[in-house]
Amino acid sequence: MQSSMSRKGNCWDNACMENFFSHFKSECFYMNSFGTSEEVRGAVSMYIRFYNHHRFQKKLNNLSPYQYRTQVA
C-alpha cells in the first residue's frame, strides 16, 4: 500500500481515507500475518464488508454506514 498525498498545506483532502486506513491497519492489518497477496486481498475485502455493514460508528448514531444509509432512504 502507498499513502496518498494531498495538496500542500491542505490536510483535509484525504481525511476520510486516512481515517479509514488508520482503522484498517489497527483492526485488521497489524493483527494478522499474510503469506500471499491473495490472503491480503481477501482480508481487505472482508474488512471493507465488515466496515460498511457491521462496524458501528459513533458519528452515525451507533449505526453502520449501510444501516445509516438505508435508514435515511
C-alpha positions as CSV (number, residue, x, y, z in Angstrom):
1,M,0.0,0.0,0.0
2,Q,1.1,3.5,-0.7
3,S,-0.2,6.6,1.1
4,S,-1.7,9.3,-0.9
5,M,-0.6,12.9,-0.6
6,S,-2.9,15.9,-0.6
7,R,-2.2,19.3,-1.8
8,K,0.5,21.2,0.1
9,G,-0.9,22.7,3.2
10,N,-4.4,21.1,2.9
11,C,-4.7,18.2,5.3
12,W,-8.5,17.8,4.7
13,D,-8.2,16.4,1.2
14,N,-7.7,12.8,2.3
15,A,-9.1,13.0,5.8
16,C,-11.8,10.3,5.3
17,M,-9.5,7.9,3.6
18,E,-6.7,8.5,6.2
19,N,-9.2,7.7,8.9
20,F,-10.3,4.5,7.1
21,F,-6.7,3.3,6.6
22,S,-5.9,4.1,10.3
23,H,-8.8,1.8,11.4
24,F,-7.9,-0.8,8.8
25,K,-4.3,-1.0,9.9
26,S,-5.1,-1.2,13.6
27,E,-8.1,-3.5,13.3
28,C,-7.1,-5.9,10.5
29,F,-3.6,-5.5,9.0
30,Y,-1.4,-5.4,12.2
31,M,-3.4,-8.2,13.8
32,N,-2.7,-10.8,11.0
33,S,0.2,-12.1,9.1
34,F,-0.1,-12.8,5.4
35,G,1.8,-15.3,3.3
36,T,0.4,-14.4,-0.1
37,S,-1.1,-11.4,-1.9
38,E,-4.4,-13.4,-2.2
39,E,-4.6,-13.5,1.6
40,V,-4.1,-9.8,1.7
41,R,-6.8,-9.2,-0.9
42,G,-9.2,-11.5,1.0
43,A,-8.6,-9.7,4.3
44,V,-9.1,-6.3,2.6
45,S,-12.4,-7.4,1.0
46,M,-13.6,-8.9,4.3
47,Y,-12.6,-5.8,6.3
48,I,-14.4,-3.4,3.8
49,R,-17.5,-5.5,4.1
50,F,-17.2,-5.5,7.9
51,Y,-16.6,-1.7,8.0
52,N,-19.6,-0.9,5.8
53,H,-22.1,-3.4,7.1
54,H,-21.3,-4.3,10.7
55,R,-18.9,-1.8,12.4
56,F,-21.0,0.8,14.2
57,Q,-19.7,4.4,14.1
58,K,-20.4,6.9,16.9
59,K,-20.8,9.8,14.4
60,L,-23.6,7.8,12.7
61,N,-25.6,7.4,15.9
62,N,-24.0,4.0,16.6
63,L,-25.1,2.5,13.2
64,S,-23.0,1.0,10.5
65,P,-22.7,3.1,7.3
66,Y,-25.0,0.7,5.5
67,Q,-27.6,0.9,8.2
68,Y,-27.4,4.6,8.3
69,R,-27.8,5.0,4.5
70,T,-30.8,2.6,4.4
71,Q,-32.4,4.3,7.4
72,V,-32.3,7.7,5.6
73,A,-33.6,6.3,2.3
